[in-house]
């Protein structure tokens, strides 16, 4: 019987689309960053250890947003200004490999522009008129700052406010607590997708577990006795919480999230566990955000 490779070919094509740009940047040219690779932004730590010179610069191009990330329009226009940074890497091959692995070819394509008299690589928005929006805030319109992402800002503030003001007792409170935990995980998943952009959400979470800021914040948890072993509803594998093993901890927190989605919990013991997990994971993620967006 002839094997049907249609599904396999579709998968391979999707993998190629997700992980590779059709057009490669010239590694000898500098890179103009206007988004997540600027100092103090989510992906800066991925290139911070490289050898480069850096200067602030601005260009006369319009910046819009799609799915909460900035995209640059291709047409130069004197009416608009976009501020960013011009990186000149000693090892361009290594630097652009990191950038290409992080950025999505579903959103961007490589091009070149003139930056204050110097030719540079830049990531233009792919099909910028499809699914993109104007940036409402005047400051963000010229100078992107991921700290103002609504889920990182208002979303996290809402969770903190709810935890500080509510007791979450009984069934109604327990449902509200679950809602807060799910919102927190939405913010974490977004952070991981923007920073790591691995092949799966699971791989993204494992990258987070390796991050120094996650490990540092995890070790600050004062009391872990409430973290009893739990079991995944998918595979019934036992999950344990151990601050000396960050991978175990991120899997524990995520398993708790999945159990909420798949079946929910109703006992008082589960309510106390979820309170503890929400409060601790929120502190961890607040620490990660503060450190990330202050990194220069």
N, C-alpha and C positions, 0 to 999 in steps of 0.2 A: 504493500500500500504506500502511495506517495505521501510523504510528510507534508503537512500544511504549515508553511513557514510565514504565513501572512501575519499572524500575531507576533512572531519573533521579530520579523522585519520592522513592524510598527514599533515594538519596544526599542529596538536598536536605533531607529530614527529619532524616537523621543529622547533617548539617552544622549544622542549626538546633539540634539537641539538644546538640551538642558545644560550640557557641560562644555560645549565648544562654540566659539564664534567662527562664522564662515570667513570673515576677514580679520587677519591678525594685525595688531598695531606694529609700527616700526619701533623696535626696542631701543634704537639709538636716539629717539626723540624724547623730550620731556613729556610729562603727563599733567594735564590740567584737571584737577579734581574740584568738583563743585558740590559733591554729595557726601556719601558715607566714608570716603577715604580722607577727608580733611582732618587735621588734628582736632581732637575733641569729639569725633564722631565714631559711630559704631565699629567701623572696620579699620580704623587707624592703627590699632595695636597689631594688626596683621603685617603692616609694613614698617612699623616704628623702628624695628631693629635693623633695618637695611641701611646701607650707606647712601645718603642722598643730600642734595642741597634743596632748600625750600624757600620760596618767597610768595607773598600774597600778591594776587593779581586780579584784574577784573576784565571782562569782555562784554561786548555789546551784542548779547544774545538773550532771548527770552527763555526763562525757565518756567516750566509747568510741573504738574505732579500727576503721577499715576500710581494708584494703590499706596499712596502715602510717601512715595519716594520721588525725588526730583528727576526730571528729564529735560534735556536741553534741545531746543528747536534748532534746525540746521541753518536757517536764514539769519544772517547778521542784520541787526536793526539798531540804529543809533538811539532809538527811543527807550531801549531797555538796557539794563546792566545786570550781570551776574558776577558775583564775587566768589573767588575760590583761591586755590593754591597751585603753584606750578612746581612740580617735583622734577628734579633732574637726578636720575638714579645712576649709581656707578655700575650696577649690574641690572641692566634693563630687562634682560631675559627673565631673570628670577622675579623681578618686581611685576612685570606684566603677566607672568604666569599666575601669580597670586591674585591679581586684579581680575583676570579673565575667569578664574575659578570661582570668584566671589560674585561677580556681577552676572545678571541673567541675560542671555541672548534673546529671550522673549521680550525684554524691555529695551535693550540697548543695541547699538551698533557702533563700530569704531569709525572715526573720521579724524580729520586734521583741521586745525584753525590757527590763526595768527594771534598770539598772546603777547601784546606789548612789543611787537616787532620780532617775536620768536615763534617759529613753527612748533606746534605741539600736538600730541594725540589727545583726543577727547572722546567721551562716550555720548553720542547723540541718542535722543529718545527714538525708539523704533515706532513708526506710524504714530506720531504725537497727537494727531487729531482723533485717534481711536481710543476712547476710554480715559482720556486725560482731562484734568481740570485746571483752571487758573488757581494760583496760590493767593489766597485772600489776604493774608497778613503781608503788609508792605515790606517789612524787614526780611521775612522768610522768602519773599519773592526775589529779592536780590541776593540774599545770603542764607542758604539752607541750614537749619539747625534741627537735627533729629530729636533733640530734647523736647521740642514742641509737638512731637507726634502725639495726637490726642490719647492714644491708648497708653503711652508712656507717661503722659502728664496728667490729664484729667482722669483717665481710667485708674491709674495707680493712686491718685489722690482720693478718688471715690472709695476704693477698697480700704485705704487707711482710715478714712472718715467713718466708714461703716464698722470697722473693727473696733475703733475707739468708742463708738457711741452705742452699739447694740450688744445685747447679751446672747442672742441667737438661741434662746431656750425653746424647747418643745418643737413640734413638727414644723410650724411656720418659720420659726427662726432657723431651723436646720436647712430648710430649702433656701432661705436667703443666704446662709453661709455657703452652701453649694454654689450658688450663683456667683458669689465673690471669688471662690476658688477657681471656677471656670474662667472668669474674666481675667484673673491673674495669669492663668495658663495661656490665655489668648495673647497676652502681652509678652510672655516668655517665648512662645512659639514664634511670634513676629520678630523678636530680637534675634533668635537663633537663625531664622530664615535669612534675615538681612545680613547677618555677620558671617555665617558659615556656608549657607547655600549648598549643603551636601546632597547626596542622592536621595535621602529620606529624612523624615522628621526624627526618626530614631538616631540616625547618625549625627544630626544637628544637636540633639540633646547630649550625646556622648561628648561632643566637642565642648559644650558648655561645662560639663563635669570636669574637663581638663583645665578650664580657665582659672588662672590664679585668683581672680576676684571671687569666683564661686567658692573655691576651696577656702580662702581666707574667711569669707562670711559664714561658711558652714561651720567652721571651727569655733565661731563665737556663740553658737547655740549652747545655752547654759545647762539645760536639763533635757535629756533625750529619753527619759523613762516612759513617757507617754507613747513613744513610737513602738508599739507592739508589732510583731510580725503580721503581715497581711498577705493575701493571696490574690493573684490576678484572676479576674473572671474569665479570661480567654484561655489560659493554659494551666491554671491552678498552681503555678509556681510560687513558692514562698518568697516573699520579699522582706528583707531585713534592713534596718536603718543603722548605719555605722559611719560616724563622721570621719573616720580614718580611711573610708573608701567612698570617695565622691560619686563614683559610678553607681554604687548601691543606692546612695541617697537620691540621686536624680531619678533612678528607676522606681524607687519607693514613692516619691512624690507624684510621678506620672501614673503609676499603677493606681494610686488613690484617686487621681483624676478620672481614669478610665472606669473604675468601679462606680463612680458617681454617674457617669454617662450611661453605663450599661444597665445598672440596676438600682442605684441609690442605696442609702443606708438609713436605718430608723432607730437604732438603739442609742441609749445615752452614752455608752462607751464609744461608739462611732462618732457622736457629736463632739465629744471632748478631743478625740484624735484629730478630727478635721479642724477644730479651732486651733489646736496647737500647730498643725501643719500649715494652715493658712497664714497664721501670724509669723511663723518662722520663715516660710518661703517668701513672704512679702518683704521681710527685713533683708533677706539674702538678695532679692532682686532689686530692691531699692539701693542697696550697697553697690551692686553691679552697675546700675544706671548712673549713680553719682560718680563712681570711679571712671566709667567709660566716657562720660560727657565732660569730664574735667581733665582728661588725658591730653597732654600737649607734647 
